[in-house]
Amino acid sequence: MSAPSDGSPLDPRAVELAQSLLDDAREGRTERLAAHVDAGVPADLTDASGNTALMLAAYHGHADTVAALVQRGASVDALNDRGQSPLAGAVFKGEDDVVRVLLDAGADPDAGHPTARQTAEMFGRADLVGPA
């Protein structure tokens, strides 16, 4: 979560809520996270490293949380500050169910660096993302 463009500091309560919601994504607390997004929290909320809630849920293997965020408009191809995609993170971690959810939602296996396709090939799992 970045500071407002006018340079004013972030409200500590907002920072605490954002961190809590990102923890919900990381821990797979789907219902709680979905309720907050339904109430107006951005589906593409990011941490200080540019990781979206979707990225955190994908990397930690929470397919249901990924699906809930996708249904609420989260970008499946949002890259973090290191140029990594949620799909590449799921491939790297061997989270096959998450990979399927992301691909079904239209995630680009060639987005980011390294791409999900490159990552799958590196680990001998090209089957995860299909042919080029």
N, C-alpha and C positions, 0 to 999 in steps of 0.2 A: 504494500500500500504506500503510495507516494504522497508527499506533501502537496497541499493545494498550490495551484499555479501562482497565486498572489504572494506566496512566501510565508503565509501564516502557518503556525504549527498545527499539527493534527490534534484533534480532541482525543485525549487519552482513552476515553470510553469507546470511541470509534476504533482506535487501534486494538484495544482489548477484544472487541467484538470480532473484528476482522481476523485476528489471530485465532480466536476460538473457532471461527467458521473454517479457517484453513486447517486447523487441527481436526475438525469434523470430517473434512475431505480425506485427510491423511489416515484417519482411523476408521473410515467407512460408516460414519454415523449419518446415513442417508436421509432418514426422515427429518432430523433436526436441520440439516443443511438445506434440504429441499424446502422446508417451511420458511426459512429465512430468505431464500431466493424468491419464493412465491410472494413474500412480503415486500420485496423490492431490492434486496441485496443483489448487486450485479453478479450474474452467472460466471463472469470472467474475472472475478476478484483475484488479485495477484499478491504474492508476497514480495519482499524486498529484492528477490532474485528474478522476478518476472514469472515465477511458477504460478499458473492458475490453479484454482481448486480442482479443475479437471485433471491437470498434470499430476497433482499430488495424489488424487484418488487412483489414477491410472498406474502410477509408479508403485503404489502400495497394494495393487491388486483388487481393488473394490469395484467390480464390474457393475453392481447395482447402483453405486454412487455415480459412476461414470455415466450410466444410462440416464439417471435422473437429471444430471447436469446437462446432458445433451438435449433431453426433452425440454429443458428450460432455456435453451438457446446458447449454451456454452460453445465456444469455438473449438472444434476438434483439431484444428491446425495451429492454434496459438503457440508461438515459440517463446521459450523463456530467454533470459538474457544471454545464455550460452548457445542459443540457436537450436535447442532441442525441442522436439515435439512430444506430445503425450503418447503418440503411437510408438515412437522410437523408445521412449522410456518403458512402455509396457513390453515391447519386444525384448529389450535389454534384460528386464527382470523375469522374462519367461511367463508373463501373465496372459496365457492364451485366451481366456474368456474376455479379458479387457481388450485385447487386440481385435477379437471378433466384433465386440460392441462398437469400437471406434471405426473399423472398416465398414461395418453396416451403416454407420452414421455419415460415411463419406470422407473419412480421414485420408489424406494424401500420403501414401507410403514413401513419396519422394520429397516430402517437405523437411526442412531443417538440415542440420549437419551434426553428426552423421544422420543420414536418413534412416527411416525404419527399415527400408529394404537393405541398405548397407549393413545395418546392425544385425538383421536376420541372417544375412549371408555370412557375416563374421562368426556367428554362433552356429552355423550349419542348420539354420531354421528358415530357409527361404520359403518353405511351405506356408509359413505364417502370413506372409503378405502377398503371395501369389507372384506370377511371372511379371517381368518388367514390361 
